Amino acid sequence: MSLPAVLNCRGGMAGDRSSLGHLVIIVLVLLLALSVFFSVVIGPTGVGLPDLMAYLGGEAQALNRQNLIILEAVRLPRTAMGLLIGAALGASGAMMQGLFRNPLADPGIVGVSSGAALAAVLAIVLGPTLLSPLAALFGNLFLPLMAFLGGLGNTFLLYAIATRDGRTSTTALVLSGIAIAALTGAATGLLIFMADDRALRDITFWSLGSLSGANGTKILSILPFVSFVLLIIPFVARGLDALILGDAAAFHMGVPVQRLKRLTILAVAAACGATVAAAGSIGFVGIVVPHLLRLAIGPSHRFLLPASALGGAALLLFADTAARTIAAPAELPIGIITALLGAPVFLMLLLGRNGRRAMESL
């Protein structure tokens, strides 16, 4: 059976789904624009729509100094970082689900989250003591750099374990990921046991995720990795579609399966490692957004990958706006908002027919 035929069988009529795919992407672009607008103009301070219009109109001098500083140093960088992180999480989730042929997979399956968490806790607990020379050398970049290297290093370790004779087994990758996650979880728990009250507060705040530290340095540090995972979308979409038929069938269709796996895993690991390092752990975006969109527009990654990037960015910006306003002037960790939004949806999907089928294929 040809690839278009398989996609038709799984996702309905190709023409209908293609038209729907274009429509959904247009709607998501509009939704993303709305989320950007809300992210910039809504908050506990007095910056609002008139200030934004004056700023965009080149009349920044019309704003009072406080509002100008809030807009340039807080709202705009925060919105930009939310866009990048949400797009990376959404697209990475869709890639992982396509690669593992399972709609319940997420970027954490390649070890990014557990490795980044261990390295971040290591930096928080040992930064003032054993790692103080490195902490002094890198300053505010020490924690995100450690988290990024931890996530990427964990991914390389899992990839090396799961690769034999140049072939990467997705089953071995998942099972190795479970084992490595248990080991890193134990090491993380030991470090938390050793931590003092200050370190425990920092660990808790980091683990729940936040965009509050957004600035130009962080944005520039994650931009290359997020851009990479977004730029490869046109090059991996056809291959991920072909993997629906299995590795062997995809290979006979001319897809370089092993190269596709390496490219996808490394791109996802780098992008998610960078986003976790910049904003902490933010859950459910990479699972729920691609899963919901797959139900709407079908399994074709030509539409699913860009739609997931747009949907992930919009969801994260709406969640961040809610996190800043629900308990203003205090700020809720964004991970709480995404969990409250994502967990019920995920449970509904899990209890449905597609969710049960996905569980059976794990």
KEVO-350731 format. One record per residue (C-alpha): residue in three letters; x, y, z. Coordinates in nm, 2 decimals, always signed. Example, Ala and Ser with C-alpha at 12.3 -4.5 7.8 and 13.67 -1.06 7.14 Angstrom:
// KEVO-350731
<type = ALA px = +1.23 py = -0.45 pz = +0.78>;
<type = SER px = +1.37 py = -0.11 pz = +0.71>;
END
This chain:
// KEVO-350731
<type = MET px = +0.00 py = +0.00 pz = +0.00>;
<type = SER px = +0.14 py = +0.34 pz = -0.09>;
<type = LEU px = +0.20 py = +0.62 pz = +0.16>;
<type = PRO px = -0.08 py = +0.84 pz = +0.04>;
<type = ALA px = -0.32 py = +0.54 pz = +0.07>;
<type = VAL px = -0.21 py = +0.48 pz = +0.43>;
<type = LEU px = -0.26 py = +0.84 pz = +0.52>;
<type = ASN px = -0.60 py = +0.83 pz = +0.36>;
<type = CYS px = -0.70 py = +0.52 pz = +0.55>;
<type = ARG px = -0.58 py = +0.67 pz = +0.88>;
<type = GLY px = -0.68 py = +1.03 pz = +0.84>;
<type = GLY px = -0.99 py = +1.03 pz = +0.61>;
<type = MET px = -1.00 py = +1.17 pz = +0.26>;
<type = ALA px = -0.67 py = +1.34 pz = +0.17>;
<type = GLY px = -0.84 py = +1.63 pz = -0.01>;
<type = ASP px = -1.06 py = +1.70 pz = +0.29>;
<type = ARG px = -0.78 py = +1.68 pz = +0.54>;
<type = SER px = -0.55 py = +1.89 pz = +0.32>;
<type = SER px = -0.81 py = +2.17 pz = +0.31>;
<type = LEU px = -0.87 py = +2.13 pz = +0.68>;
<type = GLY px = -0.49 py = +2.14 pz = +0.74>;
<type = HIS px = -0.46 py = +2.47 pz = +0.56>;
<type = LEU px = -0.76 py = +2.61 pz = +0.75>;
<type = VAL px = -0.63 py = +2.50 pz = +1.09>;
<type = ILE px = -0.29 py = +2.66 pz = +1.03>;
<type = ILE px = -0.45 py = +2.99 pz = +0.93>;
<type = VAL px = -0.66 py = +2.97 pz = +1.25>;
<type = LEU px = -0.36 py = +2.89 pz = +1.46>;
<type = VAL px = -0.17 py = +3.19 pz = +1.31>;
<type = LEU px = -0.46 py = +3.42 pz = +1.41>;
<type = LEU px = -0.47 py = +3.25 pz = +1.76>;
<type = LEU px = -0.09 py = +3.30 pz = +1.80>;
<type = ALA px = -0.12 py = +3.67 pz = +1.70>;
<type = LEU px = -0.40 py = +3.71 pz = +1.97>;
<type = SER px = -0.18 py = +3.53 pz = +2.23>;
<type = VAL px = +0.11 py = +3.77 pz = +2.15>;
<type = PHE px = -0.12 py = +4.07 pz = +2.18>;
<type = PHE px = -0.25 py = +3.95 pz = +2.52>;
<type = SER px = +0.10 py = +3.86 pz = +2.64>;
<type = VAL px = +0.23 py = +4.22 pz = +2.57>;
<type = VAL px = -0.07 py = +4.42 pz = +2.69>;
<type = ILE px = -0.20 py = +4.22 pz = +2.99>;
<type = GLY px = -0.02 py = +4.22 pz = +3.32>;
<type = PRO px = -0.02 py = +4.35 pz = +3.68>;
<type = THR px = +0.14 py = +4.68 pz = +3.58>;
<type = GLY px = -0.01 py = +4.97 pz = +3.39>;
<type = VAL px = +0.13 py = +4.90 pz = +3.04>;
<type = GLY px = -0.16 py = +4.86 pz = +2.81>;
<type = LEU px = -0.29 py = +4.89 pz = +2.45>;
<type = PRO px = -0.22 py = +5.27 pz = +2.41>;
<type = ASP px = +0.14 py = +5.22 pz = +2.52>;
<type = LEU px = +0.19 py = +4.94 pz = +2.27>;
<type = MET px = +0.03 py = +5.13 pz = +1.99>;
<type = ALA px = +0.25 py = +5.43 pz = +2.06>;
<type = TYR px = +0.56 py = +5.21 pz = +2.08>;
<type = LEU px = +0.48 py = +5.04 pz = +1.75>;
<type = GLY px = +0.40 py = +5.37 pz = +1.59>;
<type = GLY px = +0.76 py = +5.50 pz = +1.67>;
<type = GLU px = +0.64 py = +5.73 pz = +1.95>;
<type = ALA px = +0.83 py = +5.56 pz = +2.23>;
<type = GLN px = +0.90 py = +5.90 pz = +2.37>;
<type = ALA px = +0.53 py = +5.94 pz = +2.45>;
<type = LEU px = +0.55 py = +5.66 pz = +2.71>;
<type = ASN px = +0.66 py = +5.74 pz = +3.06>;
<type = ARG px = +0.99 py = +5.59 pz = +3.15>;
<type = GLN px = +0.86 py = +5.32 pz = +3.37>;
<type = ASN px = +0.62 py = +5.18 pz = +3.11>;
<type = LEU px = +0.89 py = +5.19 pz = +2.84>;
<type = ILE px = +1.12 py = +4.99 pz = +3.06>;
<type = ILE px = +0.85 py = +4.74 pz = +3.14>;
<type = LEU px = +0.77 py = +4.70 pz = +2.77>;
<type = GLU px = +1.12 py = +4.67 pz = +2.64>;
<type = ALA px = +1.29 py = +4.48 pz = +2.93>;
<type = VAL px = +1.00 py = +4.26 pz = +3.05>;
<type = ARG px = +0.70 py = +4.21 pz = +2.82>;
<type = LEU px = +0.86 py = +4.19 pz = +2.48>;
<type = PRO px = +1.15 py = +3.96 pz = +2.58>;
<type = ARG px = +0.91 py = +3.74 pz = +2.77>;
<type = THR px = +0.68 py = +3.72 pz = +2.48>;
<type = ALA px = +0.96 py = +3.64 pz = +2.24>;
<type = MET px = +1.10 py = +3.36 pz = +2.47>;
<type = GLY px = +0.75 py = +3.22 pz = +2.51>;
<type = LEU px = +0.71 py = +3.20 pz = +2.13>;
<type = LEU px = +1.04 py = +3.02 pz = +2.09>;
<type = ILE px = +0.99 py = +2.77 pz = +2.37>;
<type = GLY px = +0.63 py = +2.69 pz = +2.29>;
<type = ALA px = +0.71 py = +2.64 pz = +1.92>;
<type = ALA px = +1.00 py = +2.41 pz = +2.01>;
<type = LEU px = +0.80 py = +2.20 pz = +2.26>;
<type = GLY px = +0.51 py = +2.17 pz = +2.02>;
<type = ALA px = +0.71 py = +2.07 pz = +1.71>;
<type = SER px = +0.94 py = +1.85 pz = +1.92>;
<type = GLY px = +0.65 py = +1.66 pz = +2.06>;
<type = ALA px = +0.50 py = +1.60 pz = +1.71>;
<type = MET px = +0.84 py = +1.48 pz = +1.59>;
<type = MET px = +0.88 py = +1.23 pz = +1.88>;
<type = GLN px = +0.53 py = +1.10 pz = +1.83>;
<type = GLY px = +0.59 py = +1.05 pz = +1.46>;
<type = LEU px = +0.93 py = +0.89 pz = +1.52>;
<type = PHE px = +0.80 py = +0.64 pz = +1.78>;
<type = ARG px = +0.47 py = +0.59 pz = +1.60>;
<type = ASN px = +0.30 py = +0.66 pz = +1.93>;
<type = PRO px = +0.08 py = +0.96 pz = +2.00>;
<type = LEU px = +0.17 py = +0.95 pz = +2.37>;
<type = ALA px = +0.55 py = +1.00 pz = +2.32>;
<type = ASP px = +0.70 py = +1.33 pz = +2.41>;
<type = PRO px = +1.05 py = +1.49 pz = +2.41>;
<type = GLY px = +1.13 py = +1.36 pz = +2.75>;
<type = ILE px = +1.15 py = +1.01 pz = +2.61>;
<type = VAL px = +1.50 py = +1.08 pz = +2.48>;
<type = GLY px = +1.63 py = +1.18 pz = +2.82>;
<type = VAL px = +1.63 py = +1.56 pz = +2.79>;
<type = SER px = +1.42 py = +1.63 pz = +3.10>;
<type = SER px = +1.59 py = +1.39 pz = +3.34>;
<type = GLY px = +1.94 py = +1.49 pz = +3.23>;
<type = ALA px = +1.86 py = +1.86 pz = +3.25>;
<type = ALA px = +1.70 py = +1.82 pz = +3.59>;
<type = LEU px = +2.00 py = +1.64 pz = +3.73>;
<type = ALA px = +2.25 py = +1.89 pz = +3.60>;
<type = ALA px = +2.03 py = +2.19 pz = +3.71>;
<type = VAL px = +2.00 py = +2.05 pz = +4.07>;
<type = LEU px = +2.37 py = +1.98 pz = +4.07>;
<type = ALA px = +2.43 py = +2.34 pz = +3.98>;
<type = ILE px = +2.19 py = +2.47 pz = +4.24>;
<type = VAL px = +2.32 py = +2.25 pz = +4.53>;
<type = LEU px = +2.69 py = +2.24 pz = +4.45>;
<type = GLY px = +2.73 py = +2.58 pz = +4.28>;
<type = PRO px = +2.81 py = +2.77 pz = +4.60>;
<type = THR px = +3.07 py = +2.50 pz = +4.71>;
<type = LEU px = +3.24 py = +2.25 pz = +4.49>;
<type = LEU px = +3.14 py = +2.41 pz = +4.16>;
<type = SER px = +3.19 py = +2.77 pz = +4.27>;
<type = PRO px = +3.48 py = +2.84 pz = +4.03>;
<type = LEU px = +3.25 py = +2.74 pz = +3.73>;
<type = ALA px = +2.96 py = +2.94 pz = +3.89>;
<type = ALA px = +3.18 py = +3.25 pz = +3.92>;
<type = LEU px = +3.31 py = +3.20 pz = +3.56>;
<type = PHE px = +2.97 py = +3.18 pz = +3.39>;
<type = GLY px = +2.76 py = +3.39 pz = +3.64>;
<type = ASN px = +2.39 py = +3.39 pz = +3.56>;
<type = LEU px = +2.45 py = +3.15 pz = +3.26>;
<type = PHE px = +2.58 py = +2.88 pz = +3.49>;
<type = LEU px = +2.24 py = +2.71 pz = +3.57>;
<type = PRO px = +2.10 py = +2.72 pz = +3.21>;
<type = LEU px = +2.44 py = +2.60 pz = +3.07>;
<type = MET px = +2.45 py = +2.31 pz = +3.31>;
<type = ALA px = +2.09 py = +2.21 pz = +3.23>;
<type = PHE px = +2.15 py = +2.22 pz = +2.86>;
<type = LEU px = +2.47 py = +2.01 pz = +2.88>;
<type = GLY px = +2.29 py = +1.77 pz = +3.11>;
<type = GLY px = +2.00 py = +1.72 pz = +2.87>;
<type = LEU px = +2.22 py = +1.69 pz = +2.57>;
<type = GLY px = +2.47 py = +1.45 pz = +2.74>;
<type = ASN px = +2.19 py = +1.22 pz = +2.86>;
<type = THR px = +2.05 py = +1.21 pz = +2.51>;
<type = PHE px = +2.39 py = +1.12 pz = +2.36>;
<type = LEU px = +2.43 py = +0.84 pz = +2.62>;
<type = LEU px = +2.09 py = +0.70 pz = +2.54>;
<type = TYR px = +2.15 py = +0.72 pz = +2.17>;
<type = ALA px = +2.49 py = +0.54 pz = +2.21>;
<type = ILE px = +2.32 py = +0.26 pz = +2.42>;
<type = ALA px = +2.03 py = +0.21 pz = +2.17>;
<type = THR px = +2.25 py = +0.21 pz = +1.86>;
<type = ARG px = +2.41 py = -0.11 pz = +1.73>;
<type = ASP px = +2.59 py = -0.16 pz = +1.40>;
<type = GLY px = +2.47 py = +0.19 pz = +1.29>;
<type = ARG px = +2.11 py = +0.11 pz = +1.36>;
<type = THR px = +1.90 py = +0.28 pz = +1.63>;
<type = SER px = +1.62 py = +0.08 pz = +1.79>;
<type = THR px = +1.34 py = +0.29 pz = +1.91>;
<type = THR px = +1.24 py = +0.01 pz = +2.15>;
<type = ALA px = +1.59 py = +0.00 pz = +2.30>;
<type = LEU px = +1.58 py = +0.38 pz = +2.32>;
<type = VAL px = +1.26 py = +0.38 pz = +2.52>;
<type = LEU px = +1.37 py = +0.11 pz = +2.76>;
<type = SER px = +1.71 py = +0.27 pz = +2.80>;
<type = GLY px = +1.54 py = +0.60 pz = +2.87>;
<type = ILE px = +1.34 py = +0.44 pz = +3.15>;
<type = ALA px = +1.65 py = +0.30 pz = +3.31>;
<type = ILE px = +1.86 py = +0.61 pz = +3.28>;
<type = ALA px = +1.57 py = +0.83 pz = +3.41>;
<type = ALA px = +1.56 py = +0.60 pz = +3.72>;
<type = LEU px = +1.93 py = +0.65 pz = +3.78>;
<type = THR px = +1.92 py = +1.03 pz = +3.72>;
<type = GLY px = +1.61 py = +1.05 pz = +3.94>;
<type = ALA px = +1.79 py = +0.87 pz = +4.22>;
<type = ALA px = +2.09 py = +1.10 pz = +4.19>;
<type = THR px = +1.86 py = +1.41 pz = +4.18>;
<type = GLY px = +1.69 py = +1.28 pz = +4.49>;
<type = LEU px = +2.02 py = +1.24 pz = +4.67>;
<type = LEU px = +2.12 py = +1.60 pz = +4.58>;
<type = ILE px = +1.79 py = +1.73 pz = +4.70>;
<type = PHE px = +1.84 py = +1.54 pz = +5.03>;
<type = MET px = +2.17 py = +1.73 pz = +5.07>;
<type = ALA px = +2.03 py = +2.07 pz = +4.98>;
<type = ASP px = +1.97 py = +2.35 pz = +5.23>;
<type = ASP px = +1.65 py = +2.56 pz = +5.24>;
<type = ARG px = +1.77 py = +2.82 pz = +4.99>;
<type = ALA px = +1.86 py = +2.55 pz = +4.74>;
<type = LEU px = +1.53 py = +2.37 pz = +4.79>;
<type = ARG px = +1.34 py = +2.68 pz = +4.71>;
<type = ASP px = +1.54 py = +2.73 pz = +4.39>;
<type = ILE px = +1.50 py = +2.37 pz = +4.29>;
<type = THR px = +1.12 py = +2.39 pz = +4.34>;
<type = PHE px = +1.09 py = +2.71 pz = +4.14>;
<type = TRP px = +1.31 py = +2.58 pz = +3.85>;
<type = SER px = +1.12 py = +2.25 pz = +3.83>;
<type = LEU px = +0.79 py = +2.42 pz = +3.78>;
<type = GLY px = +0.90 py = +2.64 pz = +3.50>;
<type = SER px = +0.88 py = +3.02 pz = +3.44>;
<type = LEU px = +0.94 py = +3.28 pz = +3.17>;
<type = SER px = +1.02 py = +3.54 pz = +3.43>;
<type = GLY px = +1.39 py = +3.54 pz = +3.36>;
<type = ALA px = +1.35 py = +3.63 pz = +2.99>;
<type = ASN px = +1.61 py = +3.86 pz = +2.85>;
<type = GLY px = +1.81 py = +3.91 pz = +2.53>;
<type = THR px = +2.09 py = +3.68 pz = +2.64>;
<type = LYS px = +1.86 py = +3.39 pz = +2.70>;
<type = ILE px = +1.67 py = +3.45 pz = +2.38>;
<type = LEU px = +1.99 py = +3.45 pz = +2.17>;
<type = SER px = +2.11 py = +3.14 pz = +2.35>;
<type = ILE px = +1.81 py = +2.93 pz = +2.26>;
<type = LEU px = +1.74 py = +3.08 pz = +1.92>;
<type = PRO px = +1.99 py = +2.87 pz = +1.72>;
<type = PHE px = +1.86 py = +2.54 pz = +1.87>;
<type = VAL px = +1.49 py = +2.63 pz = +1.83>;
<type = SER px = +1.55 py = +2.76 pz = +1.48>;
<type = PHE px = +1.72 py = +2.43 pz = +1.39>;
<type = VAL px = +1.43 py = +2.21 pz = +1.50>;
<type = LEU px = +1.19 py = +2.44 pz = +1.31>;
<type = LEU px = +1.40 py = +2.46 pz = +0.99>;
<type = ILE px = +1.42 py = +2.08 pz = +0.96>;
<type = ILE px = +1.04 py = +2.04 pz = +0.95>;
<type = PRO px = +1.02 py = +2.04 pz = +0.56>;
<type = PHE px = +1.30 py = +1.78 pz = +0.55>;
<type = VAL px = +1.17 py = +1.53 pz = +0.80>;
<type = ALA px = +0.79 py = +1.55 pz = +0.73>;
<type = ARG px = +0.79 py = +1.30 pz = +0.45>;
<type = GLY px = +1.02 py = +1.06 pz = +0.63>;
<type = LEU px = +0.80 py = +1.07 pz = +0.94>;
<type = ASP px = +0.50 py = +1.00 pz = +0.72>;
<type = ALA px = +0.67 py = +0.70 pz = +0.57>;
<type = LEU px = +0.76 py = +0.56 pz = +0.92>;
<type = ILE px = +0.39 py = +0.50 pz = +0.97>;
<type = LEU px = +0.45 py = +0.19 pz = +0.75>;
<type = GLY px = +0.75 py = +0.08 pz = +0.97>;
<type = ASP px = +1.12 py = +0.11 pz = +0.93>;
<type = ALA px = +1.17 py = -0.15 pz = +0.66>;
<type = ALA px = +0.89 py = -0.01 pz = +0.44>;
<type = ALA px = +1.01 py = +0.34 pz = +0.48>;
<type = PHE px = +1.36 py = +0.23 pz = +0.38>;
<type = HIS px = +1.23 py = +0.07 pz = +0.07>;
<type = MET px = +1.05 py = +0.39 pz = -0.01>;
<type = GLY px = +1.38 py = +0.57 pz = -0.03>;
<type = VAL px = +1.38 py = +0.72 pz = +0.32>;
<type = PRO px = +1.72 py = +0.72 pz = +0.50>;
<type = VAL px = +1.57 py = +0.59 pz = +0.82>;
<type = GLN px = +1.88 py = +0.59 pz = +1.04>;
<type = ARG px = +1.98 py = +0.94 pz = +0.93>;
<type = LEU px = +1.62 py = +1.06 pz = +0.99>;
<type = LYS px = +1.63 py = +0.91 pz = +1.34>;
<type = ARG px = +1.96 py = +1.07 pz = +1.42>;
<type = LEU px = +1.86 py = +1.41 pz = +1.29>;
<type = THR px = +1.53 py = +1.41 pz = +1.46>;
<type = ILE px = +1.66 py = +1.29 pz = +1.80>;
<type = LEU px = +1.95 py = +1.53 pz = +1.81>;
<type = ALA px = +1.75 py = +1.83 pz = +1.69>;
<type = VAL px = +1.48 py = +1.76 pz = +1.95>;
<type = ALA px = +1.73 py = +1.70 pz = +2.23>;
<type = ALA px = +1.92 py = +2.02 pz = +2.15>;
<type = ALA px = +1.60 py = +2.24 pz = +2.12>;
<type = CYS px = +1.43 py = +2.10 pz = +2.43>;
<type = GLY px = +1.76 py = +2.10 pz = +2.63>;
<type = ALA px = +1.80 py = +2.47 pz = +2.55>;
<type = THR px = +1.43 py = +2.55 pz = +2.64>;
<type = VAL px = +1.45 py = +2.35 pz = +2.97>;
<type = ALA px = +1.77 py = +2.53 pz = +3.05>;
<type = ALA px = +1.61 py = +2.87 pz = +2.98>;
<type = ALA px = +1.27 py = +2.83 pz = +3.15>;
<type = GLY px = +1.28 py = +2.51 pz = +3.36>;
<type = SER px = +1.05 py = +2.21 pz = +3.31>;
<type = ILE px = +0.72 py = +2.29 pz = +3.14>;
<type = GLY px = +0.51 py = +1.98 pz = +3.09>;
<type = PHE px = +0.22 py = +1.86 pz = +2.86>;
<type = VAL px = +0.27 py = +2.11 pz = +2.58>;
<type = GLY px = +0.47 py = +1.86 pz = +2.37>;
<type = ILE px = +0.21 py = +1.58 pz = +2.43>;
<type = VAL px = -0.13 py = +1.75 pz = +2.42>;
<type = VAL px = -0.09 py = +2.00 pz = +2.14>;
<type = PRO px = +0.03 py = +1.75 pz = +1.87>;
<type = HIS px = -0.22 py = +1.49 pz = +1.99>;
<type = LEU px = -0.52 py = +1.72 pz = +1.96>;
<type = LEU px = -0.41 py = +1.86 pz = +1.62>;
<type = ARG px = -0.36 py = +1.50 pz = +1.49>;
<type = LEU px = -0.72 py = +1.43 pz = +1.57>;
<type = ALA px = -0.82 py = +1.74 pz = +1.38>;
<type = ILE px = -0.60 py = +1.73 pz = +1.07>;
<type = GLY px = -0.48 py = +1.38 pz = +1.05>;
<type = PRO px = -0.13 py = +1.22 pz = +1.07>;
<type = SER px = +0.03 py = +1.40 pz = +0.77>;
<type = HIS px = +0.34 py = +1.58 pz = +0.92>;
<type = ARG px = +0.34 py = +1.83 pz = +0.64>;
<type = PHE px = +0.06 py = +2.00 pz = +0.83>;
<type = LEU px = +0.10 py = +1.85 pz = +1.18>;
<type = LEU px = +0.46 py = +1.98 pz = +1.24>;
<type = PRO px = +0.40 py = +2.35 pz = +1.16>;
<type = ALA px = +0.06 py = +2.34 pz = +1.33>;
<type = SER px = +0.21 py = +2.19 pz = +1.64>;
<type = ALA px = +0.47 py = +2.47 pz = +1.65>;
<type = LEU px = +0.21 py = +2.74 pz = +1.62>;
<type = GLY px = -0.02 py = +2.57 pz = +1.87>;
<type = GLY px = +0.25 py = +2.51 pz = +2.12>;
<type = ALA px = +0.36 py = +2.88 pz = +2.10>;
<type = ALA px = +0.00 py = +3.01 pz = +2.14>;
<type = LEU px = -0.07 py = +2.77 pz = +2.43>;
<type = LEU px = +0.24 py = +2.87 pz = +2.62>;
<type = LEU px = +0.18 py = +3.24 pz = +2.58>;
<type = PHE px = -0.18 py = +3.21 pz = +2.70>;
<type = ALA px = -0.06 py = +3.00 pz = +2.99>;
<type = ASP px = +0.21 py = +3.26 pz = +3.08>;
<type = THR px = -0.04 py = +3.55 pz = +3.06>;
<type = ALA px = -0.27 py = +3.35 pz = +3.30>;
<type = ALA px = +0.03 py = +3.28 pz = +3.53>;
<type = ARG px = +0.11 py = +3.65 pz = +3.55>;
<type = THR px = -0.25 py = +3.77 pz = +3.62>;
<type = ILE px = -0.43 py = +3.51 pz = +3.83>;
<type = ALA px = -0.25 py = +3.58 pz = +4.15>;
<type = ALA px = -0.12 py = +3.93 pz = +4.06>;
<type = PRO px = +0.11 py = +4.09 pz = +4.17>;
<type = ALA px = +0.25 py = +3.74 pz = +4.25>;
<type = GLU px = +0.33 py = +3.51 pz = +3.97>;
<type = LEU px = +0.24 py = +3.14 pz = +3.94>;
<type = PRO px = +0.49 py = +2.90 pz = +3.79>;
<type = ILE px = +0.39 py = +2.84 pz = +3.43>;
<type = GLY px = +0.43 py = +2.46 pz = +3.48>;
<type = ILE px = +0.13 py = +2.47 pz = +3.71>;
<type = ILE px = -0.09 py = +2.64 pz = +3.45>;
<type = THR px = +0.02 py = +2.40 pz = +3.17>;
<type = ALA px = -0.04 py = +2.10 pz = +3.40>;
<type = LEU px = -0.39 py = +2.22 pz = +3.49>;
<type = LEU px = -0.47 py = +2.27 pz = +3.13>;
<type = GLY px = -0.30 py = +1.97 pz = +2.98>;
<type = ALA px = -0.35 py = +1.69 pz = +3.24>;
<type = PRO px = -0.73 py = +1.67 pz = +3.21>;
<type = VAL px = -0.71 py = +1.68 pz = +2.83>;
<type = PHE px = -0.43 py = +1.42 pz = +2.83>;
<type = LEU px = -0.64 py = +1.19 pz = +3.05>;
<type = MET px = -0.94 py = +1.22 pz = +2.82>;
<type = LEU px = -0.72 py = +1.13 pz = +2.52>;
<type = LEU px = -0.57 py = +0.84 pz = +2.71>;
<type = LEU px = -0.91 py = +0.70 pz = +2.80>;
<type = GLY px = -1.03 py = +0.72 pz = +2.44>;
<type = ARG px = -0.99 py = +0.46 pz = +2.18>;
<type = ASN px = -0.68 py = +0.61 pz = +2.03>;
<type = GLY px = -0.52 py = +0.65 pz = +2.37>;
<type = ARG px = -0.58 py = +0.28 pz = +2.45>;
<type = ARG px = -0.43 py = +0.18 pz = +2.12>;
<type = ALA px = -0.12 py = +0.40 pz = +2.19>;
<type = MET px = -0.08 py = +0.24 pz = +2.53>;
<type = GLU px = -0.09 py = -0.10 pz = +2.38>;
<type = SER px = +0.19 py = -0.01 pz = +2.14>;
<type = LEU px = +0.42 py = +0.11 pz = +2.41>;
END
